[in-house]
Amino acid sequence: MRYVREQDASPSVAVIQAVSSCEDVHESELPPLHETIDTDALDALFTNWPNQSPQLDGHVRFQYCEYTVHVHSDGYLILETE
């Protein structure tokens, strides 16, 4: 599944939103993301500069729930089932 992060949503919030949508469950039913990845570090990697360009060009990949999650600097998330 390809998911586009809303401009005002942090990457960590977007991951939760995307997985809850795929699983068709409320976000509160998912395990805490911070037990899988440092959410502050994830958000800091892809925080935009004042001109809205990303600080880093690239992506991060990690496992969460039953998915391999790819968070890209361009605002896209990709969820792959294992």
C-alpha positions as a Markdown table, in Angstrom:
| # | Residue | x | y | z |
|---|---|---|---|---|
| 1 | Met | 0.0 | 0.0 | 0.0 |
| 2 | Arg | 1.2 | 3.5 | -0.8 |
| 3 | Tyr | 0.2 | 6.2 | 1.6 |
| 4 | Val | 0.7 | 10.0 | 1.2 |
| 5 | Arg | 1.5 | 11.7 | 4.4 |
| 6 | Glu | -0.6 | 14.8 | 5.1 |
| 7 | Gln | 1.5 | 17.9 | 5.1 |
| 8 | Asp | 0.9 | 18.7 | 8.8 |
| 9 | Ala | 1.3 | 15.1 | 10.0 |
| 10 | Ser | 4.6 | 13.9 | 11.3 |
| 11 | Pro | 6.1 | 10.7 | 9.9 |
| 12 | Ser | 5.4 | 8.8 | 13.0 |
| 13 | Val | 1.8 | 9.8 | 13.0 |
| 14 | Ala | 1.5 | 9.0 | 9.3 |
| 15 | Val | 2.8 | 5.5 | 10.0 |
| 16 | Ile | 0.1 | 4.9 | 12.6 |
| 17 | Gln | -2.6 | 6.3 | 10.3 |
| 18 | Ala | -1.5 | 4.1 | 7.4 |
| 19 | Val | -1.2 | 0.9 | 9.4 |
| 20 | Ser | -4.6 | 1.5 | 11.2 |
| 21 | Ser | -6.2 | 2.1 | 7.8 |
| 22 | Cys | -4.7 | -1.1 | 6.3 |
| 23 | Glu | -5.7 | -3.2 | 9.4 |
| 24 | Asp | -9.1 | -1.5 | 9.6 |
| 25 | Val | -8.7 | -0.8 | 13.3 |
| 26 | His | -8.6 | 2.3 | 15.4 |
| 27 | Glu | -5.2 | 3.8 | 15.9 |
| 28 | Ser | -5.4 | 3.1 | 19.7 |
| 29 | Glu | -5.6 | -0.7 | 19.0 |
| 30 | Leu | -2.1 | -0.8 | 17.5 |
| 31 | Pro | 1.0 | -1.4 | 19.6 |
| 32 | Pro | 2.9 | 1.7 | 20.5 |
| 33 | Leu | 5.2 | 2.7 | 17.6 |
| 34 | His | 7.9 | 4.0 | 20.0 |
| 35 | Glu | 8.4 | 0.4 | 21.1 |
| 36 | Thr | 9.6 | -0.4 | 17.6 |
| 37 | Ile | 11.4 | 2.7 | 16.5 |
| 38 | Asp | 12.6 | 6.0 | 18.1 |
| 39 | Thr | 9.7 | 8.2 | 16.9 |
| 40 | Asp | 11.5 | 11.4 | 17.8 |
| 41 | Ala | 14.4 | 10.4 | 15.6 |
| 42 | Leu | 12.1 | 9.3 | 12.8 |
| 43 | Asp | 10.3 | 12.7 | 12.9 |
| 44 | Ala | 13.5 | 14.6 | 13.1 |
| 45 | Leu | 14.9 | 12.9 | 10.0 |
| 46 | Phe | 12.1 | 14.2 | 7.8 |
| 47 | Thr | 11.2 | 17.5 | 9.3 |
| 48 | Asn | 11.0 | 20.2 | 6.6 |
| 49 | Trp | 13.1 | 23.3 | 6.5 |
| 50 | Pro | 11.2 | 26.6 | 6.4 |
| 51 | Asn | 11.1 | 26.5 | 2.6 |
| 52 | Gln | 9.3 | 23.2 | 2.9 |
| 53 | Ser | 12.2 | 21.1 | 1.4 |
| 54 | Pro | 13.1 | 18.0 | 3.4 |
| 55 | Gln | 16.3 | 18.1 | 5.5 |
| 56 | Leu | 17.3 | 14.6 | 4.2 |
| 57 | Asp | 16.7 | 13.0 | 0.8 |
| 58 | Gly | 16.2 | 9.3 | 1.4 |
| 59 | His | 14.1 | 6.8 | 3.3 |
| 60 | Val | 14.0 | 4.7 | 6.4 |
| 61 | Arg | 12.8 | 1.1 | 6.5 |
| 62 | Phe | 11.6 | -0.8 | 9.6 |
| 63 | Gln | 9.3 | -3.6 | 10.7 |
| 64 | Tyr | 6.0 | -2.6 | 12.5 |
| 65 | Cys | 3.1 | -5.0 | 13.1 |
| 66 | Glu | 3.0 | -7.3 | 10.1 |
| 67 | Tyr | 4.5 | -4.7 | 7.7 |
| 68 | Thr | 7.8 | -3.6 | 6.4 |
| 69 | Val | 7.3 | 0.2 | 6.5 |
| 70 | His | 9.2 | 2.5 | 4.2 |
| 71 | Val | 9.1 | 6.2 | 5.1 |
| 72 | His | 10.3 | 8.4 | 2.3 |
| 73 | Ser | 11.5 | 12.0 | 2.5 |
| 74 | Asp | 9.1 | 13.1 | -0.2 |
| 75 | Gly | 6.1 | 12.3 | 2.1 |
| 76 | Tyr | 5.2 | 8.8 | 0.8 |
| 77 | Leu | 5.0 | 5.8 | 3.0 |
| 78 | Ile | 4.9 | 2.3 | 1.6 |
| 79 | Leu | 3.6 | -0.7 | 3.6 |
| 80 | Glu | 4.6 | -4.2 | 2.5 |
| 81 | Thr | 3.3 | -7.3 | 4.1 |
| 82 | Glu | 5.8 | -9.8 | 5.3 |
